[in-house]
Amino acid sequence: MVSYLAGFLDEKGFSLESTHSMNLLFFFHLMIGNTELVTSLIPALLEICTQRLVRWESLPTDSDDPTVVFLVEDIDTVPERHAFVGNYRRYCSSIIETTVHKRPEEAIPHILSGVDVNLDNLYSGVEPFSVKSFSKSSLPLMRADTQFAVVEATLKGYNKWLAAHGKMPQQDRDFEDPILKQRVIKLIVDVSSKALDKTPSFSLKVLEYILMTRLPDQPEFATYSEAVKELHGLASHELRRLAMRYADYFSTFYDLLEPKIKEISLANRVDDKLQMELTSILLIIMQRANNVEPHIRQSRLSSFVEPIKQAWQEEELRQLSSSFEGFCAMLGLQPVGPYMQARQAQKLEDWTSVPLDNEGRLVQEEMTRKFQQLPLRGTKTMLAVSTEKLKKNEPAYELACGVWHEIIPVILPTLLQLVSNAHAFHNPANWNGLTDDMKVVVERILTDRFWQAGISTGSRDEFYAKITSSRASLEGFASSVRGKIRAVRESCYSMLFSMSRLREHFYGFAELPGPLSQALFKDSSYLSSHQFSVLLNISRCLIDDCPVKFRGQFLPPMLATLFTNIDRKVTTEWDVIEQRKEGVADGDLTDEMKSESILRQLTYSAVIMVASLLDPQRGDPDEEPADPSAPQQPPALSDSIRHFVLSSPEIFEPVMLFCTHALRMRDTRCCSIITRVIRSILQDFAPPNQSPTTLTIREFICSEVLKACITSVHEPYFVDMQKDLAQLIASIWVLYGSSSPTARAVILSLPGMDEQRVANAEAALSRTTAARQQRALILDLLEGVRGVSIAEQGKILGSREERRKARSVLQERYMSSEMEGQQKLKVDINDGPDLSGVADMFG
């Protein structure tokens, strides 16, 4: 019967109205103790227990109360009656106790509110308190006793709940899962900075919580270890956010924070990254707080950066950085070649299947130890936090300039040597003494592994799992080698960017541009496309942020060397892609697709940089508009970056050469942008300007640019570009035809052209200013040399996707059902991959 009733309760709910006359409290006590009843039943159940938690034995036997009458009639002897009602009270109390234990948030407010009401109505229906009629068994006293018994039962239940959950369950709650901890940290920082931004005391609790959130790393469990590292990285980032927002408030607790942070740092001596991240929090507070005495602030800031200055002044660091051999010794890379040769790595197809032996682990550990001895990580972190999210008119910015002014010239010479050597490592000419098969091994070591949506097989999580699982293999060893090289390279990039934020304290060194451009770009063409993408991004930042007064000394060597090398890199890579058109092996397909995709993104980034440099609206980067959304007036000629580039032959020549080559690259998006960019500058070199430089540029455009346009028009791949290319050809001919015979001569040199036909086209072009008519005239003139006309292409092939050149084997397989079958979920690739976080994906 009890089982049946319990099932009925769970499935149908239960009306407790009849329970007032039922002896089922023992049953309810058992059920609450073992299962959770529906929330709606609890109020009625508590009401019944409260009403019956009475000392019935204290009532006179001649009472008119129905319960007393029932007890007297049903139980003959007084001892039995007292035993029964005592047990009954305990059951009622137990139900209240268990309910509070199970559901304290719901039960306690309900019980206490009921007790409060009942205590206010103790004398309801009876005479008020009177000394004359005082009795120890009066009804009001029994009513009060019942309410106090209810509260006592409530306290017992609450104590049981405390024993199970602790006195401060929210603060005591702790998650061992590092992913959960990441979510908690991010959420509480968001709450602190948004919802409770006016409550700084909460931010201090958040700061303390994050500082104490440290899970021990367990490298033997690779997936867990990776998540712990991610947790510590996120914690450091969120600590920075907090410190920047509440620097004033935290500075009042600085004397307590500093020893606490040092204590945590000492407890984690193995992790040098953690130590530097924690120290950077103190620097942020001291630099950005407005309520610190100037001499105290200066003293503390100096104590943070002085060890960095001393580290860069060490003679051994300078000597080792000055040569490629010293650089390799400094990073512990010298044993890598002999070790890989001893393992016959050149003969091994799958490095992930080869476990790393003890010798390899020792080499790996030595590389890590030597890298941690370098001042790269600490300097990068301190420079970054000193300049992050600061405007030049803020006091904290001036403090940063003062702190780093004397240290930057100490760091720069060695830093440039480091980045130069890191790039040189990718140049095979520096691999002295290696056999051809070992050079292949080095190339393989330096090849980054990365995941790309829509191209890589498997999901992103599967890719990371594969990287993690290969840590203890020969592939993991190779990954650690290239990881050290990449860490040096990108740490130097980061430091250069942070220094550039200090403006004249970086750009003001007249002797810097030459060595900087050589260090960044001398061996840059040997970097892979995605590695060059990272270099291009940092280079663009350095160039864009250069103040107007330093452009003359800084930009010419930087831009000239950059575009010379990026032109060489991109052109060479596109040539390689073209050479691979005929027959691609099955095993190479994914790599080829990834290479082409990354190359397209690199080409696009370079093209966008050209468009940005030649943007007529770009002026002095230090003059920020009051309202960026409002229409802006063109900058003064002296501030215009476009005017500066066009009037500097040293810069414009490699830029124009790159643009010319971009017209031939098999990427319609980039080609379309370049045609518009070139058209936008044609007027700047049109008559009556007859300077020698202008004449040279004009002749180059009439010859080389025009030839590139016509060659692309000739190829079926550029069928969708024919209108853009025709418009550029028309613009060149119209603007420059009257002052130079070169454009006409180039047209005449084409097969099937004659003087009369060209003359008629030239005359017709001069009579119209409508772009549409000009395009039509050029397309009609070039009808005989076009690979496939737009009209014919539309007749022969149906869809827009089909109106392309006959695709290479690579492209055909990329679009085939065979490739679609490898991707189970649909992936939106858009125009190209987002490479903002690609460095974090490298193995």
C-alpha positions in Angstrom: 0.0 0.0 0.0 2.8 2.4 0.9 4.5 1.7 -2.5 1.2 2.4 -4.3 0.6 5.6 -2.5 4.2 6.8 -3.2 3.7 6.1 -6.9 0.4 8.0 -6.8 2.2 10.9 -5.2 4.9 11.1 -7.8 2.7 10.7 -10.8 -0.5 12.5 -10.0 0.3 14.9 -7.1 -1.5 14.5 -3.9 -4.2 16.5 -2.1 -3.5 16.9 1.5 -6.9 18.1 2.5 -7.9 14.7 3.8 -4.7 14.4 5.7 -6.0 16.5 8.5 -8.0 13.5 9.5 -5.5 10.8 8.5 -2.7 9.2 10.5 -0.2 9.3 7.7 2.6 11.4 9.2 4.9 8.5 9.7 4.5 7.7 6.0 5.3 11.3 5.0 8.4 11.3 7.3 9.8 8.3 5.5 9.0 9.6 2.0 10.6 13.0 2.6 13.6 11.4 4.0 14.2 9.3 0.9 12.6 11.1 -2.1 11.9 14.7 -3.0 8.2 15.6 -3.1 6.7 18.0 -5.4 7.3 21.6 -4.3 3.6 22.4 -4.2 3.0 19.8 -1.5 5.5 21.2 1.0 3.4 24.2 2.3 0.4 22.1 3.1 2.5 19.4 4.7 4.3 21.9 6.9 0.9 23.5 7.9 -0.4 20.1 9.1 2.8 19.3 11.1 2.7 22.8 12.7 -0.9 22.4 13.7 -0.2 19.0 15.3 3.1 19.7 17.0 1.1 20.3 20.3 1.7 18.9 23.7 -1.6 17.0 23.8 -0.8 15.4 27.1 -0.8 18.8 28.8 -4.5 19.4 27.9 -7.1 18.3 30.4 -8.8 15.0 29.6 -12.2 16.7 29.8 -11.3 19.2 27.0 -13.7 19.6 24.1 -10.8 19.5 21.6 -11.6 16.7 19.1 -8.1 15.4 19.2 -8.2 15.0 23.0 -11.6 13.4 22.8 -10.2 10.9 20.2 -7.1 10.1 22.3 -9.1 9.5 25.5 -11.6 7.3 23.7 -9.0 5.3 21.7 -6.2 4.8 24.2 -7.2 3.6 27.6 -4.1 4.2 29.8 -2.3 7.5 30.4 1.2 6.0 29.9 0.2 4.6 26.5 -1.5 7.9 25.6 1.7 9.9 26.5 3.9 7.5 24.6 1.7 7.8 21.5 1.5 11.6 21.5 5.3 11.8 22.2 6.0 9.7 19.1 3.5 11.7 17.1 5.3 15.0 18.0 8.6 13.5 17.0 7.2 12.5 13.6 5.9 16.0 13.0 9.1 17.5 14.1 11.0 15.1 11.9 9.0 16.0 8.9 9.7 19.7 9.4 13.4 19.0 10.0 13.7 16.8 6.9 11.9 19.3 4.8 14.2 22.1 5.9 17.2 19.9 5.3 16.0 19.0 1.7 14.7 22.4 0.7 16.0 25.2 3.0 15.5 28.0 0.4 11.8 27.3 0.2 10.9 25.9 3.6 12.6 28.4 6.0 11.0 31.6 4.7 7.6 29.8 4.6 8.0 28.4 8.2 9.2 31.6 9.8 6.5 33.7 8.2 3.9 31.3 9.5 5.5 31.3 13.0 5.4 35.1 12.9 1.7 35.2 12.1 0.8 32.6 14.7 2.8 34.4 17.5 0.8 37.5 16.7 -2.4 35.6 17.2 -1.7 33.7 20.5 -4.7 35.1 22.3 -7.1 34.8 19.3 -10.5 33.5 20.6 -9.4 33.5 24.3 -9.1 36.1 27.1 -6.0 38.3 27.1 -3.2 37.4 29.6 -4.1 37.9 33.2 -2.1 37.3 36.3 -5.2 36.1 38.1 -6.0 33.4 35.5 -2.4 32.4 34.8 -1.9 28.7 34.1 1.1 26.7 32.9 -1.2 24.8 30.6 -3.1 27.7 29.1 -4.1 27.6 25.4 -2.0 30.6 24.4 1.1 29.1 26.1 0.5 25.8 24.3 0.2 27.7 21.0 3.5 29.5 21.7 5.1 26.2 22.7 4.0 24.7 19.4 5.6 27.6 17.4 8.8 27.4 19.3 8.9 23.6 18.7 8.5 24.4 15.0 11.5 26.8 15.1 13.6 24.2 17.0 12.8 21.6 14.3 13.7 24.1 11.6 17.0 24.8 13.3 17.8 21.1 13.4 17.1 20.8 9.7 19.2 23.8 8.9 22.1 22.5 11.0 22.0 19.3 9.0 22.0 21.3 5.8 25.1 23.2 7.0 26.9 20.0 7.9 26.4 18.9 4.4 27.1 22.1 2.5 29.2 24.3 4.9 28.5 27.6 6.5 29.3 29.5 3.3 28.4 27.1 0.5 28.8 29.5 -2.3 32.3 30.5 -1.2 33.2 26.9 -0.3 31.9 25.7 -3.6 34.9 24.6 -5.7 35.2 23.1 -9.1 38.1 20.8 -10.0 37.3 20.9 -13.7 39.6 23.6 -15.3 37.0 24.4 -18.0 34.4 25.1 -15.4 36.8 27.3 -13.6 37.5 29.3 -16.7 33.7 30.0 -17.2 33.4 31.0 -13.5 36.4 33.4 -13.7 35.2 35.0 -16.9 31.7 35.4 -15.6 32.6 36.9 -12.2 34.9 39.4 -13.9 32.1 40.4 -16.3 29.7 40.8 -13.3 32.3 42.9 -11.5 33.0 45.2 -14.5 29.4 45.6 -15.7 26.7 44.7 -13.3 28.6 45.7 -10.1 30.9 48.3 -11.6 29.9 50.7 -8.8 30.8 48.2 -6.1 34.6 48.0 -6.0 34.6 45.9 -2.9 33.3 43.0 -4.9 36.2 43.4 -7.4 38.6 42.8 -4.6 36.9 39.5 -3.7 37.1 38.6 -7.4 40.8 39.4 -7.5 41.4 37.3 -4.4 39.4 34.4 -5.9 41.4 34.5 -9.2 44.7 34.7 -7.4 43.9 31.6 -5.4 42.6 29.7 -8.4 45.5 27.5 -9.3 45.2 23.9 -10.3 48.3 21.7 -10.2 49.5 20.7 -13.6 49.7 17.0 -14.3 51.6 16.5 -17.5 51.0 12.8 -17.6 47.4 13.6 -18.4 47.8 15.6 -21.6 44.3 16.8 -22.2 43.9 17.9 -18.6 47.3 19.6 -18.6 46.4 21.6 -21.7 43.1 22.8 -20.0 45.0 23.8 -16.9 47.4 25.9 -19.0 44.4 27.5 -20.7 42.9 28.3 -17.3 46.0 30.0 -16.1 46.3 32.0 -19.3 42.7 33.2 -18.9 43.1 33.9 -15.3 46.1 36.2 -16.1 44.1 38.0 -18.8 41.2 38.6 -16.4 43.5 39.8 -13.7 44.7 42.4 -16.0 41.2 43.5 -16.9 40.4 43.9 -13.2 43.6 45.7 -12.3 43.1 48.2 -15.1 39.5 49.0 -14.2 40.0 49.2 -10.4 43.6 50.4 -10.1 42.6 53.2 -7.8 40.7 50.9 -5.4 43.3 48.2 -5.4 46.1 50.7 -4.7 44.7 51.2 -1.3 45.3 47.6 -0.5 48.7 47.5 -2.3 50.7 46.8 0.9 48.5 43.6 1.4 48.5 42.6 -2.3 52.2 42.8 -2.9 53.3 40.2 -0.3 50.4 38.0 -1.2 51.3 38.0 -4.9 55.0 37.4 -4.0 53.9 34.5 -1.9 52.0 32.9 -4.7 54.9 33.6 -7.1 57.4 31.8 -4.8 55.0 28.9 -4.5 55.0 28.5 -8.3 58.7 29.0 -9.0 58.7 26.5 -11.8 56.3 28.6 -13.8 58.2 31.8 -14.9 55.3 32.9 -17.0 53.0 32.9 -14.0 55.5 34.9 -11.9 55.7 37.6 -14.5 52.0 37.8 -15.1 51.4 38.3 -11.3 54.1 40.9 -11.1 52.5 42.7 -14.1 49.3 43.1 -12.0 51.3 45.2 -9.4 52.8 47.3 -12.2 49.3 48.0 -13.7 48.0 49.1 -10.3 51.0 51.4 -9.6 51.0 52.9 -13.0 47.3 53.6 -13.4 46.2 54.5 -9.9 45.7 58.2 -9.4 45.9 58.2 -5.6 49.6 57.2 -5.1 52.4 59.5 -3.9 54.7 60.3 -6.9 57.9 59.3 -5.2 56.4 55.9 -4.1 55.0 55.3 -7.5 58.3 56.0 -9.2 60.3 53.8 -6.8 58.0 50.9 -7.3 57.8 51.2 -11.1 61.6 51.3 -11.3 61.8 48.2 -9.2 59.6 46.4 -11.7 61.7 47.3 -14.8 65.2 47.4 -13.4 65.7 43.6 -13.5 64.6 43.7 -17.2 67.2 46.4 -18.0 69.9 44.4 -16.3 68.9 41.2 -18.1 69.3 42.9 -21.5 72.6 44.3 -20.5 74.2 40.9 -19.9 77.2 40.5 -22.1 76.6 36.8 -22.7 73.1 37.5 -24.1 74.5 40.2 -26.5 77.4 38.0 -27.7 75.2 34.9 -28.3 72.5 37.0 -30.1 75.1 38.5 -32.4 75.6 35.4 -34.5 73.4 32.6 -35.9 75.5 29.9 -34.3 75.3 31.7 -30.9 71.6 32.0 -31.3 71.2 28.3 -31.8 73.5 27.6 -28.8 71.5 30.1 -26.7 68.2 28.1 -27.4 69.8 24.7 -27.0 69.1 23.9 -30.7 72.6 22.4 -31.6 71.8 18.8 -30.5 68.6 18.7 -32.5 70.2 17.9 -35.9 72.4 15.1 -34.6 69.5 13.6 -32.5 67.1 13.6 -35.5 69.9 12.1 -37.7 70.6 9.4 -35.1 66.9 8.5 -35.1 66.9 8.4 -38.9 64.0 10.9 -39.0 64.4 11.3 -42.7 63.3 7.7 -43.2 60.3 7.9 -40.9 57.0 8.7 -42.5 54.8 9.2 -39.4 56.7 11.0 -36.6 53.6 10.8 -34.3 54.0 7.0 -34.1 57.6 7.2 -32.9 57.8 7.6 -29.1 60.3 10.1 -27.7 63.2 8.4 -25.9 65.1 9.6 -22.9 67.7 11.4 -24.9 65.1 13.4 -26.8 63.3 14.4 -23.6 66.6 15.7 -22.2 67.2 17.8 -25.3 63.6 19.0 -25.1 64.0 20.0 -21.4 67.2 21.7 -22.0 65.6 23.8 -24.8 62.8 24.8 -22.4 65.3 25.7 -19.6 67.4 27.9 -21.9 64.4 29.6 -23.4 63.0 30.5 -19.9 66.4 32.1 -19.0 65.9 34.7 -21.8 64.3 38.0 -20.8 61.8 37.7 -23.6 58.6 36.7 -21.8 59.0 39.2 -18.9 59.9 42.1 -21.2 57.0 41.3 -23.5 54.5 41.1 -20.6 55.7 44.3 -18.9 55.8 46.3 -22.1 52.3 45.1 -23.1 50.7 46.0 -19.7 52.5 49.4 -19.7 50.9 50.5 -22.9 47.7 48.5 -23.3 44.5 50.6 -23.8 46.2 53.9 -22.9 45.7 57.2 -24.7 48.6 59.6 -25.1 46.9 62.3 -23.1 46.5 60.1 -20.0 48.9 60.4 -17.0 49.6 56.7 -17.1 50.8 57.0 -20.6 53.3 59.7 -19.6 54.5 57.4 -16.8 55.0 54.5 -19.3 57.1 56.8 -21.5 59.2 57.8 -18.5 59.7 54.3 -17.3 60.8 52.8 -20.7 62.6 55.8 -22.2 66.0 54.7 -21.1 65.4 51.0 -21.4 64.2 50.8 -25.0 67.7 51.7 -26.5 69.2 49.0 -24.2 66.8 46.4 -25.5 66.5 47.2 -29.2 70.0 46.2 -30.6 69.8 42.7 -29.1 66.1 42.4 -29.9 66.7 43.1 -33.6 69.5 40.5 -33.6 67.1 37.9 -32.1 64.3 38.4 -34.6 66.8 38.5 -37.4 68.3 35.1 -36.3 64.8 33.7 -35.8 64.0 34.5 -39.4 67.4 33.3 -40.6 66.6 29.9 -39.1 64.1 29.4 -42.0 66.8 30.1 -44.6 68.4 26.9 -45.9 71.6 28.8 -46.6 72.2 29.0 -42.9 72.0 25.2 -42.4 75.7 24.6 -42.8 77.0 21.1 -42.9 73.6 19.4 -43.4 73.1 16.7 -46.0 70.2 17.1 -48.4 68.1 14.5 -46.6 68.6 16.3 -43.3 67.7 19.6 -44.8 64.3 18.0 -45.6 64.0 17.1 -42.0 64.7 20.7 -40.9 62.1 21.9 -43.3 59.6 19.4 -41.9 60.5 20.5 -38.3 59.8 24.1 -39.3 56.4 23.3 -40.9 53.6 24.5 -38.6 50.6 22.3 -38.0 47.3 24.2 -38.0 43.6 23.5 -38.4 41.4 25.2 -41.0 37.6 25.1 -41.3 36.3 23.5 -44.4 39.7 22.1 -45.4 41.2 20.2 -42.6 39.7 16.7 -42.0 38.1 16.3 -38.7 36.9 18.9 -36.2 39.0 21.5 -34.4 38.7 19.6 -31.1 40.0 16.5 -32.8 42.9 18.4 -34.2 43.9 19.7 -30.8 43.5 16.2 -29.3 45.9 14.9 -31.9 48.4 17.6 -31.1 48.1 16.9 -27.4 48.5 13.2 -27.8 51.6 13.6 -29.9 53.5 15.5 -27.2 55.6 12.5 -26.2 56.4 11.5 -29.8 59.1 12.5 -32.3 56.5 14.9 -33.8 56.1 16.5 -30.3 59.8 16.9 -30.2 59.8 18.7 -33.6 56.9 20.8 -32.4 58.9 22.0 -29.3 61.8 23.0 -31.6 59.7 25.1 -33.9 57.7 26.4 -30.9 60.9 27.9 -29.4 61.7 29.6 -32.7 58.2 30.9 -33.1 58.1 32.1 -29.5 61.3 34.1 -30.0 59.9 35.5 -33.3 56.5 36.5 -32.0 57.8 37.8 -28.6 60.0 40.2 -30.5 57.1 41.3 -32.7 55.0 41.9 -29.5 57.8 44.0 -27.9 58.2 46.1 -31.1 54.5 46.8 -31.2 54.4 47.8 -27.5 57.4 50.1 -28.1 55.8 51.7 -31.1 52.9 52.7 -28.8 55.3 55.0 -27.0 55.7 57.0 -30.3 58.8 59.3 -30.2 60.5 57.1 -27.7 60.6 54.5 -30.4 60.3 56.3 -33.7 62.6 59.0 -32.6 65.8 56.9 -33.0 67.1 58.1 -36.4 69.4 55.0 -36.7 66.5 52.5 -36.1 64.7 52.1 -39.5 67.5 50.6 -41.5 68.5 47.8 -39.0 64.8 47.3 -38.1 63.8 46.7 -41.7 66.7 44.4 -42.3 66.0 42.4 -39.2 62.3 42.0 -40.1 62.5 41.4 -43.8 66.0 40.2 -44.8 65.0 36.5 -44.6 61.3 37.0 -44.5 60.7 35.4 -47.9 61.7 32.0 -46.4 58.9 32.2 -43.8 55.7 30.2 -44.7 52.7 32.1 -45.8 50.9 32.1 -42.5 54.2 33.1 -40.7 54.5 36.0 -43.1 50.9 36.9 -42.4 51.9 37.4 -38.7 54.9 39.5 -39.7 52.8 41.6 -42.1 50.3 42.3 -39.4 52.9 43.6 -37.0 54.6 45.6 -39.8 51.4 47.3 -40.7 50.9 48.3 -37.1 54.4 49.8 -36.9 53.8 51.7 -40.2 50.3 52.9 -39.5 51.2 54.3 -36.1 54.2 56.2 -37.2 53.7 59.9 -36.4 53.9 62.4 -39.3 57.1 64.0 -38.1 59.0 60.7 -38.2 57.6 59.4 -41.5 60.5 60.8 -43.5 63.1 58.8 -41.6 61.1 55.7 -40.7 58.8 54.7 -43.5 61.0 54.7 -46.6 63.3 51.8 -45.6 60.5 50.0 -43.9 58.0 50.2 -46.7 60.5 49.6 -49.5 62.0 46.5 -47.9 58.6 45.2 -46.9 57.0 45.4 -50.3 60.1 44.1 -52.1 60.0 41.0 -49.9 56.3 40.5 -49.9 56.2 40.9 -53.7 58.9 38.2 -53.9 57.1 36.0 -51.4 53.6 36.2 -52.8 54.7 36.0 -56.5 56.9 33.0 -55.8 54.1 31.2 -53.9 51.6 31.9 -56.7 54.0 30.5 -59.2 54.3 27.3 -57.1 50.5 27.0 -57.0 50.4 27.3 -60.8 53.1 24.7 -61.2 51.0 22.3 -59.1 48.0 22.5 -61.4 48.9 19.3 -63.3 48.2 16.3 -61.1 48.1 16.5 -57.3 48.7 13.3 -55.3 45.9 12.2 -53.1 48.0 12.5 -49.9 48.9 16.1 -50.7 45.5 17.4 -51.4 44.6 18.8 -47.9 48.0 20.5 -47.5 47.8 22.0 -51.0 44.3 23.4 -50.2 45.5 24.8 -46.9 48.5 26.4 -48.6 46.4 28.0 -51.3 43.9 29.3 -48.8 46.5 30.8 -46.5 48.3 32.4 -49.6 45.0 34.0 -50.7 44.6 35.5 -47.2 48.2 36.8 -47.2 47.7 38.3 -50.7 44.5 39.9 -49.5 46.2 41.4 -46.5 49.0 42.8 -48.6 46.5 44.3 -51.1 44.4 45.8 -48.3 47.6 47.4 -46.9 48.3 49.0 -50.3 44.7 50.4 -50.4 45.2 51.7 -46.9 48.4 53.4 -47.7 46.8 55.1 -50.7 43.6 56.1 -48.9 43.1 59.9 -49.5 41.4 60.2 -46.1 44.3 58.9 -44.0 46.3 61.6 -42.2 48.1 61.9 -38.9 47.5 58.9 -36.7 47.9 61.0 -33.6 44.9 63.2 -34.5 41.9 61.2 -33.6 38.6 62.6 -34.9 36.1 63.8 -32.2 33.3 61.9 -33.9 34.6 59.0 -36.0 31.1 58.4 -37.5 30.9 62.0 -38.9 32.2 62.7 -42.4 35.8 63.6 -42.3 37.6 66.2 -44.3 40.6 65.1 -46.3 43.8 65.7 -44.3 46.3 68.4 -45.1 48.8 67.4 -47.8 51.6 67.4 -45.3 49.7 64.9 -43.2 48.5 62.6 -46.0 50.1 59.2 -46.1 48.9 58.8 -49.7 50.8 61.9 -50.7 53.9 60.8 -48.8 53.9 57.4 -50.6 53.2 58.8 -54.1 56.0 61.4 -53.7 58.6 59.0 -52.4 60.0 57.0 -55.3 61.9 54.7 -52.9 58.6 53.6 -51.5 56.3 53.9 -54.6 58.5 51.7 -56.9 58.2 48.4 -54.9 54.6 49.2 -54.1 53.7 49.7 -57.8 55.7 46.6 -58.8 53.6 44.6 -56.3 50.4 46.0 -57.6 51.4 45.1 -61.2 52.1 41.5 -60.2 48.9 41.4 -58.2 47.0 41.9 -61.5 48.2 38.5 -62.5 47.5 36.6 -59.3 44.7 34.1 -59.5 42.5 35.7 -56.9 39.7 37.8 -58.3 39.0 39.5 -55.0 42.5 40.9 -54.7 42.7 41.6 -58.4 39.5 43.6 -58.3 40.8 45.8 -55.4 44.1 46.4 -57.1 42.4 47.6 -60.3 40.5 50.2 -58.4 43.6 51.2 -56.4 45.7 51.8 -59.6 42.8 53.7 -61.2 42.7 56.0 -58.1 46.3 57.1 -58.6 46.4 57.5 -62.3 45.4 61.2 -62.2 48.4 62.0 -59.9 50.8 61.2 -62.7 48.8 62.6 -65.6 49.9 65.7 -67.6 50.7 68.5 -67.2 53.1 67.0 -64.5 56.3 66.4 -66.5 58.9 65.8 -63.8 61.5 63.0 -64.5 60.0 60.8 -61.8 56.5 61.3 -63.1 57.5 60.4 -66.6 59.2 57.2 -65.5 56.2 56.1 -63.5 53.8 57.0 -66.4 55.9 54.9 -68.8 55.9 52.0 -66.4 52.1 52.1 -66.1 51.7 52.5 -69.9 54.0 49.5 -70.4 54.0 47.0 -67.6 50.7 47.6 -65.9 48.9 47.7 -69.3 50.6 44.4 -70.4 49.6 42.8 -67.1 45.9 43.9 -67.6 45.8 42.6 -71.2 47.4 39.3 -70.3 44.8 38.7 -67.6 42.0 39.7 -70.0 43.4 37.0 -72.3 43.0 34.2 -69.6 39.6 32.6 -69.0 40.2 32.6 -65.2 39.7 36.3 -65.1 36.4 36.2 -67.1 34.5 37.9 -64.2 37.3 40.5 -64.0 37.1 41.6 -67.7 35.0 44.7 -67.0 37.3 45.9 -64.2 40.4 45.2 -66.3 38.9 46.9 -69.3 38.1 50.0 -67.3 41.7 50.2 -66.1 43.1 49.8 -69.6 40.7 52.5 -70.8 41.7 54.9 -68.0 45.4 54.5 -68.7 45.0 55.0 -72.4 42.7 58.1 -72.0 44.8 59.8 -69.3 48.3 59.0 -70.7 47.7 58.5 -74.4 48.1 62.1 -75.3 51.6 62.4 -73.6 53.0 59.0 -74.3 52.9 56.7 -77.3 53.6 53.6 -75.2 50.1 52.6 -74.4 49.1 52.8 -78.1 52.3 50.8 -79.1 51.4 48.1 -76.6 47.9 47.7 -78.0 49.3 47.7 -81.6 51.7 44.9 -80.7 48.8 42.5 -80.0 47.9 39.9 -82.6 45.3 41.0 -85.1 45.7 44.7 -84.4 46.1 47.3 -87.2 46.7 51.0 -87.2 43.2 52.0 -88.3 41.4 49.8 -85.8 43.5 51.1 -82.9 43.1 54.7 -84.1 39.4 54.4 -84.3 39.2 53.0 -80.8 41.5 55.7 -79.5 39.4 58.4 -81.1 36.2 56.9 -79.7 37.7 56.7 -76.2 38.6 60.4 -76.3 35.1 61.4 -77.3 33.3 59.7 -74.3 33.7 60.1 -70.5 31.1 57.4 -69.7 32.9 54.5 -68.0 30.4 52.0 -69.5 31.1 53.0 -73.0 34.9 53.1 -72.4 34.8 49.5 -71.1 32.7 48.4 -74.1 35.2 49.9 -76.6 38.1 48.2 -74.9 36.4 44.8 -74.7 35.4 45.1 -78.4 38.9 46.0 -79.4 40.4 43.1 -77.4 37.8 40.6 -78.6 40.4 38.7 -80.6 42.8 38.2 -77.7 40.3 37.5 -74.9 40.5 33.9 -73.8 36.7 33.6 -73.7 34.3 36.5 -73.9 31.8 37.2 -71.2 28.9 36.6 -73.6 30.3 33.3 -74.9 31.2 32.2 -71.5 27.6 32.7 -70.4 26.3 30.7 -73.4 28.7 27.8 -73.0 28.4 27.4 -69.2 25.5 27.8 -67.0 26.0 28.9 -63.4 28.2 31.6 -62.1 30.4 29.1 -60.4 30.9 27.4 -63.7 31.9 30.6 -65.4 35.5 30.2 -64.4 38.6 28.9 -66.2 39.0 25.2 -66.6 40.1 24.4 -63.0 43.2 22.7 -62.0 43.1 19.3 -60.5 43.4 20.8 -57.1 40.4 23.1 -57.6 38.3 20.4 -59.2 38.8 18.0 -56.4 38.2 20.8 -53.9 34.7 21.3 -55.3 34.0 17.6 -55.9 31.7 15.4 -54.1 34.7 13.4 -52.9 35.8 16.4 -50.8 32.3 17.2 -49.7 32.1 13.7 -48.3 35.0 14.3 -46.0 33.2 17.2 -44.2 30.1 15.9 -42.3 28.9 19.3 -41.2 28.4 22.3 -43.4 31.1 24.9 -42.9 30.7 28.6 -43.8 34.0 29.6 -45.4 33.0 33.1 -46.5 35.7 35.0 -48.3 38.7 33.4 -46.6 40.0 32.1 -43.3 40.2 34.2 -40.2 43.9 34.1 -39.2 43.6 36.2 -36.1 44.2 33.2 -33.8 46.1 30.9 -36.1 49.3 31.3 -34.2 47.7 29.7 -31.2 46.7 26.7 -33.3 50.3 25.8 -34.3 51.8 22.6 -33.0 
